[in-house]
Amino acid sequence: MANLYGQLKAWNEKTLNGAEAIAIVKKIWELGEEERYVSERGQLAADAAIVATAHSDLEAASEWRALAAKWFTRELGEDTPQVFLNRKWTAEPDSHPVFGRRAEEKVGGPSEAMKNSKL
């Protein structure tokens, strides 16, 4: 899993496009499912939302933000800044400061399995 997180950092260095970064997020999530490791899923989904927002994929950004809010609620509680901000940006993804900072690209949202995960 650490290797995959290392690969994901390449998006910050602009050596991965958005779809490639999202594919890595999905691999990390799947590995977490296999290993029953669900810690930090809120942050993983929020990271994916940043990728989607930066590439102006508003539909995907909203889906990732909703997933981030769901997992931050489980991990940190309802009344936290992470939940508040992710809910805000779910409704208004283009209000996020990274909106449109990368080339426009359809990066894709979370899978149905990710949205419905109960671990």
Backbone bond lengths (Angstrom), bond angles and torsions (degrees), N, CA, C in turn:
res aa  C-N    CA-C-N  psi(-1)  N-CA   C-N-CA  omega(-1)  CA-C   N-CA-C  phi
1 M - - - 1.448 - - 1.534 110.15 -
2 A 1.318 117.08 -38.88 1.463 120.58 179.32 1.525 110.87 -60.85
3 N 1.328 116.62 -37.59 1.459 120.85 177.92 1.530 110.95 -62.10
4 L 1.327 116.21 -40.79 1.465 119.88 179.17 1.528 111.45 -66.38
5 Y 1.326 116.71 -40.26 1.461 119.35 176.39 1.528 109.98 -62.21
6 G 1.320 116.54 -38.15 1.461 120.66 176.14 1.519 111.88 -61.24
7 Q 1.323 116.03 -40.85 1.462 120.24 177.94 1.527 111.04 -65.60
8 L 1.332 116.07 -37.72 1.463 120.71 -178.95 1.526 111.55 -63.18
9 K 1.315 116.93 -31.72 1.468 120.69 178.95 1.524 111.90 -60.88
10 A 1.314 117.20 -21.82 1.466 120.73 179.64 1.526 111.40 -61.67
11 W 1.332 117.80 -24.65 1.469 119.75 177.65 1.525 109.58 -63.70
12 N 1.337 117.37 -39.19 1.467 120.70 177.80 1.523 111.21 -61.85
13 E 1.310 116.29 -31.07 1.462 121.73 -179.64 1.527 112.14 -87.84
14 K 1.325 115.34 2.10 1.466 122.95 177.86 1.527 112.86 64.52
15 T 1.338 115.90 30.79 1.462 119.76 175.17 1.522 111.96 -104.23
16 L 1.324 116.42 -0.44 1.474 122.94 172.49 1.514 107.92 -124.29
17 N 1.323 117.19 145.59 1.452 118.56 170.71 1.533 108.77 -85.56
18 G 1.304 116.16 177.25 1.459 120.12 -175.99 1.518 114.24 -64.06
19 A 1.330 116.52 -43.66 1.466 119.90 -179.40 1.529 110.97 -63.22
20 E 1.316 116.95 -37.52 1.466 120.61 177.43 1.531 110.83 -65.08
21 A 1.326 116.34 -41.50 1.464 120.33 178.46 1.529 110.78 -63.62
22 I 1.324 116.79 -43.21 1.471 120.46 179.47 1.526 110.35 -65.16
23 A 1.310 118.18 -37.33 1.474 120.65 177.04 1.528 110.27 -60.50
24 I 1.312 117.77 -38.17 1.469 120.97 177.92 1.525 110.28 -68.18
25 V 1.324 117.02 -41.81 1.473 120.41 176.45 1.524 109.88 -56.45
26 K 1.321 116.13 -44.93 1.466 120.08 -179.31 1.530 111.18 -64.61
27 K 1.334 117.56 -37.13 1.468 120.38 176.92 1.528 110.71 -65.18
28 I 1.323 116.57 -41.83 1.467 120.23 177.79 1.519 109.63 -60.86
29 W 1.314 116.61 -44.93 1.473 121.69 -179.67 1.524 110.60 -61.27
30 E 1.340 116.47 -46.33 1.469 121.25 179.95 1.523 111.35 -62.07
31 L 1.320 116.51 -41.94 1.459 120.25 177.77 1.535 110.13 -63.24
32 G 1.311 116.76 -39.95 1.459 120.85 175.53 1.522 111.78 -60.54
33 E 1.327 116.60 -39.60 1.469 120.82 176.66 1.526 110.03 -61.51
34 E 1.332 115.82 -47.37 1.463 120.48 -178.43 1.527 111.55 -61.58
35 E 1.325 115.41 -41.00 1.465 120.15 -176.94 1.530 113.01 -91.33
36 R 1.339 115.18 0.07 1.462 122.10 -178.24 1.530 111.64 57.61
37 Y 1.324 115.19 36.62 1.463 123.29 177.62 1.521 107.54 -106.56
38 V 1.309 116.33 110.40 1.459 119.79 -174.92 1.526 112.99 -118.77
39 S 1.307 117.33 5.12 1.452 120.28 178.06 1.524 109.88 -65.14
40 E 1.303 116.68 143.90 1.467 123.88 175.92 1.522 114.22 69.98
41 R 1.310 117.35 20.02 1.464 119.03 177.86 1.521 111.58 -68.74
42 G 1.313 116.46 -33.39 1.465 118.86 177.00 1.512 111.02 -58.20
43 Q 1.327 116.21 -45.40 1.460 120.18 -179.60 1.524 111.39 -68.60
44 L 1.321 117.05 -37.68 1.466 120.05 178.34 1.527 110.38 -61.83
45 A 1.328 117.25 -45.02 1.462 121.06 178.10 1.536 110.73 -65.80
46 A 1.335 117.09 -38.10 1.470 120.28 177.51 1.529 110.68 -64.94
47 D 1.321 117.25 -38.40 1.460 120.60 176.47 1.533 110.61 -62.34
48 A 1.321 116.26 -42.48 1.463 120.00 177.78 1.530 110.34 -63.77
49 A 1.328 116.58 -37.02 1.468 120.42 178.41 1.525 111.17 -63.96
50 I 1.324 116.70 -36.64 1.469 119.74 177.49 1.525 110.04 -63.88
51 V 1.323 116.65 -42.51 1.467 120.16 177.77 1.530 109.64 -60.11
52 A 1.320 116.74 -49.71 1.470 120.68 -178.89 1.529 111.13 -62.12
53 T 1.320 117.28 -41.70 1.464 121.23 -179.84 1.522 110.75 -65.48
54 A 1.322 116.92 -45.31 1.462 120.52 -179.26 1.528 111.39 -60.59
55 H 1.340 116.77 -31.86 1.460 121.49 -179.55 1.537 112.24 -93.93
56 S 1.337 116.39 10.98 1.471 123.11 175.85 1.518 114.11 62.46
57 D 1.321 117.74 25.50 1.466 121.78 174.94 1.531 106.77 -91.14
58 L 1.333 115.34 83.36 1.462 120.75 -171.05 1.522 113.56 -65.89
59 E 1.323 117.12 -36.65 1.464 119.78 178.55 1.527 110.17 -63.00
60 A 1.316 116.38 -48.66 1.463 120.47 178.77 1.524 110.72 -63.99
61 A 1.325 117.09 -40.86 1.465 120.61 179.76 1.527 110.60 -58.71
62 S 1.326 117.19 -44.60 1.466 120.22 179.35 1.522 111.69 -64.42
63 E 1.327 117.00 -40.05 1.470 120.13 178.94 1.526 111.29 -65.18
64 W 1.342 116.46 -43.45 1.473 119.67 178.83 1.526 110.28 -66.39
65 R 1.330 118.18 -39.27 1.470 121.02 179.32 1.529 110.91 -64.16
66 A 1.329 117.04 -42.02 1.464 120.01 178.12 1.525 110.26 -61.30
67 L 1.321 116.16 -41.30 1.465 120.30 178.47 1.530 110.73 -66.36
68 A 1.322 116.62 -40.30 1.469 120.15 177.53 1.533 110.56 -61.31
69 A 1.327 116.79 -44.76 1.471 120.05 179.66 1.526 110.98 -61.45
70 K 1.327 115.60 -41.04 1.475 120.37 178.77 1.529 110.83 -59.04
71 W 1.336 116.12 -48.63 1.464 119.45 -176.92 1.518 112.70 -75.94
72 F 1.326 118.92 -34.69 1.465 119.78 174.88 1.526 110.10 -63.32
73 T 1.331 117.56 -36.13 1.466 120.54 177.02 1.520 109.88 -61.18
74 R 1.332 116.94 -44.98 1.465 120.60 178.49 1.525 112.04 -64.86
75 E 1.337 115.88 -41.85 1.462 120.99 -173.10 1.523 113.44 -80.83
76 L 1.341 116.40 -38.05 1.462 120.15 -170.86 1.516 114.77 -119.36
77 G 1.331 116.55 -18.80 1.465 120.29 -177.82 1.520 111.14 108.54
78 E 1.310 114.52 160.87 1.460 123.12 -174.55 1.538 113.38 -64.02
79 D 1.314 117.00 -41.67 1.466 121.48 -171.61 1.519 112.40 -95.56
80 T 1.309 116.68 60.27 1.460 121.21 -179.76 1.526 109.44 -125.03
81 P 1.323 116.72 153.46 1.468 119.08 178.56 1.528 112.87 -58.45
82 Q 1.331 116.50 -34.94 1.465 119.18 -178.89 1.526 110.97 -62.40
83 V 1.330 116.98 -41.54 1.464 120.55 179.03 1.525 109.92 -68.62
84 F 1.331 116.76 -47.81 1.461 121.09 -178.98 1.526 111.37 -56.51
85 L 1.333 116.69 -51.14 1.464 119.98 -176.62 1.521 112.78 -66.54
86 N 1.319 116.98 -39.73 1.464 118.39 179.27 1.514 111.66 -67.88
87 R 1.314 118.33 -34.54 1.473 119.77 174.93 1.523 110.65 -67.29
88 K 1.322 116.44 -40.87 1.465 120.29 178.34 1.523 109.78 -60.48
89 W 1.325 116.62 -48.48 1.456 120.25 -176.82 1.524 112.53 -75.31
90 T 1.326 118.23 -15.76 1.465 120.08 171.87 1.524 108.80 -65.18
91 A 1.326 115.36 -43.45 1.458 120.91 -179.04 1.525 112.43 -77.67
92 E 1.337 117.26 -30.61 1.462 121.69 -175.56 1.533 110.64 -133.84
93 P 1.330 118.08 65.19 1.470 119.26 -174.89 1.520 113.96 -60.90
94 D 1.343 117.06 -28.77 1.463 119.13 -179.19 1.526 113.37 -77.28
95 S 1.349 117.19 -1.54 1.470 120.45 175.95 1.529 112.04 -89.39
96 H 1.324 116.88 -5.35 1.465 120.60 179.93 1.533 109.37 -72.52
97 P 1.341 117.26 142.92 1.469 119.89 -177.38 1.528 115.77 -60.83
98 V 1.329 119.61 -22.23 1.475 119.94 -179.37 1.534 112.86 -91.70
99 F 1.320 116.96 0.10 1.465 119.77 -176.87 1.534 110.90 -54.20
100 G 1.341 115.13 125.91 1.450 122.08 173.25 1.520 115.70 73.35
101 R 1.304 118.39 15.42 1.477 120.37 -177.84 1.536 113.32 -82.31
102 R 1.324 116.54 -8.77 1.470 120.55 176.94 1.526 107.92 -123.20
103 A 1.302 115.92 169.20 1.463 121.03 179.46 1.531 109.85 -57.35
104 E 1.318 115.48 138.23 1.462 119.61 179.86 1.520 109.68 -61.04
105 E 1.340 114.78 132.89 1.465 120.05 -175.71 1.525 108.94 -160.62
106 K 1.306 116.21 139.37 1.463 120.91 171.14 1.520 107.49 -81.72
107 V 1.335 116.59 109.27 1.461 120.08 -175.43 1.521 112.55 -97.69
108 G 1.318 116.52 -24.06 1.461 121.26 177.94 1.518 113.21 94.30
109 G 1.306 113.64 148.50 1.457 120.93 -179.82 1.520 111.81 -97.55
110 P 1.320 115.37 -174.53 1.461 119.95 178.84 1.527 110.94 -69.07
111 S 1.337 115.13 152.22 1.466 120.26 177.19 1.528 109.56 -72.24
112 E 1.306 115.87 164.66 1.466 119.94 176.78 1.531 110.55 -61.47
113 A 1.329 116.84 -37.56 1.472 120.43 177.89 1.525 110.74 -60.81
114 M 1.324 116.70 -39.39 1.464 119.98 178.64 1.528 110.72 -67.16
115 K 1.310 116.12 -42.70 1.470 120.39 179.89 1.521 111.84 -64.00
116 N 1.329 116.65 -31.86 1.457 120.93 -175.08 1.521 114.19 -100.31
117 S 1.313 117.73 4.17 1.473 121.19 -178.17 1.523 110.78 -58.99
118 K 1.295 115.88 134.99 1.470 121.21 -178.27 1.514 112.47 -115.34
119 L 1.319 117.98 4.07 1.472 120.14 -178.53 1.501 110.94 -58.03
